[in-house]
Amino acid sequence: MSRQAVRTGETNPHAALARQKKREDAGRIGLTDEVVSRVIASFYGKIRDDELLGPIFTGKIQDWPKHLEQMNRFWRSILFSTAEYSGNPMVRHQQLPPLDERHFSHWLDLFYATLREECTEEEAVKIFAGRARMIADSLLTGIAMRREGMAGASKGRNLPYV
């Protein structure tokens, strides 16, 4: 096994090639590390100033640079399959004050607006937004099911699309 494989945790050459292809395909439509970083910085700037979401985030996050880097790792893992993020977003979000559809819909609206500002390619916006909606749906549904049991299973169905 090569040093790079050990350093990145990559043990399967086919997986490494698939990751590389995914990143190259994303780059062709303008979805790059730089775009992800710009989106995250701009989006969380909006979040911090937001009347609904700001108090939730600022009450929980003490080290914003650390959080932004964690979010960059998360989104690179989601978009490029980098496997550099380790964490459990569901547990983190379940520990916050009660979140509901209103919070996730607003989060998505802010995220979509940021994508339109920061991404120059429509295809990049669609892919990034699609992943964001899928994550919001999953988190909202998981939180609702924990509170309401199976009655919460379809809570994310009304979330907005880009």
C-alpha positions as CSV (number, residue, x, y, z in Angstrom):
1,M,0.0,0.0,0.0
2,S,1.3,3.4,-0.9
3,R,2.0,6.2,1.6
4,Q,-0.8,8.2,0.0
5,A,-3.2,5.4,0.5
6,V,-2.3,5.1,4.1
7,R,-2.5,8.9,4.7
8,T,-5.9,9.3,3.0
9,G,-7.3,6.0,4.3
10,E,-7.7,4.7,0.7
11,T,-7.3,1.0,0.4
12,N,-9.0,0.3,-2.8
13,P,-7.5,1.7,-6.1
14,H,-11.0,1.6,-7.8
15,A,-12.4,3.7,-5.0
16,A,-9.6,6.2,-5.4
17,L,-10.2,6.4,-9.1
18,A,-13.9,6.9,-8.6
19,R,-13.3,9.7,-6.1
20,Q,-10.9,11.3,-8.6
21,K,-13.4,11.1,-11.4
22,K,-16.2,12.5,-9.2
23,R,-14.0,15.5,-8.4
24,E,-13.0,16.0,-12.0
25,D,-16.6,15.8,-13.1
26,A,-17.6,18.4,-10.5
27,G,-14.8,20.7,-11.6
28,R,-16.0,20.6,-15.2
29,I,-19.3,22.2,-14.1
30,G,-17.6,24.7,-11.8
31,L,-18.0,22.9,-8.5
32,T,-14.6,23.2,-6.9
33,D,-13.0,23.4,-3.4
34,E,-12.9,27.2,-3.9
35,V,-16.6,27.4,-4.7
36,V,-17.4,25.3,-1.7
37,S,-15.3,27.5,0.6
38,R,-17.0,30.7,-0.8
39,V,-20.5,29.2,-0.4
40,I,-19.8,28.1,3.2
41,A,-18.2,31.5,4.2
42,S,-21.0,33.5,2.7
43,F,-23.8,31.2,3.9
44,Y,-22.7,31.2,7.5
45,G,-22.2,35.0,7.4
46,K,-25.9,35.2,6.5
47,I,-26.8,32.6,9.2
48,R,-25.1,34.6,11.9
49,D,-27.1,37.7,11.0
50,D,-30.4,35.9,10.5
51,E,-33.2,36.6,13.0
52,L,-34.5,33.0,13.0
53,L,-31.4,30.9,12.7
54,G,-28.7,33.2,14.1
55,P,-29.5,32.7,17.8
56,I,-29.5,28.9,17.3
57,F,-26.0,28.9,15.7
58,T,-24.4,31.6,17.7
59,G,-25.6,30.1,21.0
60,K,-23.9,26.8,20.1
61,I,-20.8,27.6,18.1
62,Q,-17.9,29.1,20.1
63,D,-15.2,28.8,17.4
64,W,-16.5,30.0,14.0
65,P,-13.3,29.3,12.0
66,K,-13.2,25.8,13.3
67,H,-16.9,25.3,12.5
68,L,-16.4,26.7,9.0
69,E,-13.5,24.3,8.3
70,Q,-15.6,21.4,9.6
71,M,-18.5,22.5,7.3
72,N,-16.0,22.7,4.4
73,R,-14.8,19.2,5.1
74,F,-18.5,18.0,5.4
75,W,-19.5,19.5,2.0
76,R,-16.4,18.3,0.2
77,S,-17.2,14.8,1.5
78,I,-20.7,15.1,0.3
79,L,-19.9,16.6,-3.1
80,F,-16.6,15.0,-3.9
81,S,-16.7,11.8,-1.8
82,T,-13.4,12.8,-0.1
83,A,-14.3,11.0,3.1
84,E,-12.5,13.7,5.1
85,Y,-15.4,14.5,7.4
86,S,-16.1,12.4,10.4
87,G,-19.0,13.3,12.6
88,N,-22.7,12.7,13.2
89,P,-24.8,15.6,12.0
90,M,-28.0,13.9,13.2
91,V,-26.9,13.8,16.8
92,R,-25.6,17.3,16.7
93,H,-28.9,18.7,15.3
94,Q,-30.9,16.6,17.8
95,Q,-29.1,18.4,20.6
96,L,-30.2,21.8,19.4
97,P,-33.3,23.6,20.6
98,P,-36.3,22.1,18.9
99,L,-35.9,22.5,15.1
100,D,-38.9,22.1,12.8
101,E,-39.9,22.5,9.1
102,R,-39.8,26.3,9.4
103,H,-36.1,26.3,10.4
104,F,-35.1,23.9,7.7
105,S,-37.1,25.6,5.0
106,H,-35.5,28.9,5.9
107,W,-32.1,27.3,6.1
108,L,-32.6,26.0,2.5
109,D,-33.9,29.4,1.3
110,L,-30.7,31.1,2.6
111,F,-28.6,28.3,1.2
112,Y,-30.2,28.5,-2.3
113,A,-29.8,32.2,-2.4
114,T,-26.1,31.8,-1.5
115,L,-25.6,29.2,-4.2
116,R,-27.1,31.6,-6.8
117,E,-24.7,34.3,-5.7
118,E,-21.5,32.2,-5.5
119,C,-21.9,29.5,-8.2
120,T,-21.6,30.6,-11.8
121,E,-22.8,27.3,-13.4
122,E,-26.5,26.3,-13.1
123,E,-25.5,22.6,-13.0
124,A,-23.3,23.3,-10.0
125,V,-26.2,25.1,-8.2
126,K,-28.5,22.1,-9.0
127,I,-26.1,19.5,-7.7
128,F,-25.1,21.4,-4.5
129,A,-28.8,22.4,-3.8
130,G,-30.0,18.9,-4.4
131,R,-27.6,17.5,-1.8
132,A,-28.5,20.3,0.6
133,R,-32.2,19.5,0.3
134,M,-31.5,15.8,0.8
135,I,-29.6,16.5,4.0
136,A,-32.2,18.9,5.3
137,D,-34.9,16.3,4.6
138,S,-32.9,13.6,6.4
139,L,-32.2,15.8,9.4
140,L,-35.7,17.1,9.8
141,T,-37.2,13.6,9.4
142,G,-34.8,12.1,11.9
143,I,-35.5,14.8,14.4
144,A,-39.2,14.5,13.9
145,M,-39.2,10.7,14.2
146,R,-37.2,11.0,17.4
147,R,-39.9,13.3,18.9
148,E,-43.0,11.8,17.2
149,G,-42.2,8.3,16.2
150,M,-43.4,7.2,12.8
151,A,-45.7,10.2,12.6
152,G,-42.6,12.3,11.8
153,A,-41.5,10.0,8.9
154,S,-42.6,12.4,6.2
155,K,-41.8,15.8,7.8
156,G,-39.3,16.8,5.1
157,R,-41.7,16.3,2.1
158,N,-42.7,20.0,2.0
159,L,-39.2,21.5,2.1
160,P,-38.4,23.8,-0.8
161,Y,-36.5,22.9,-3.9
162,V,-34.1,25.2,-5.7
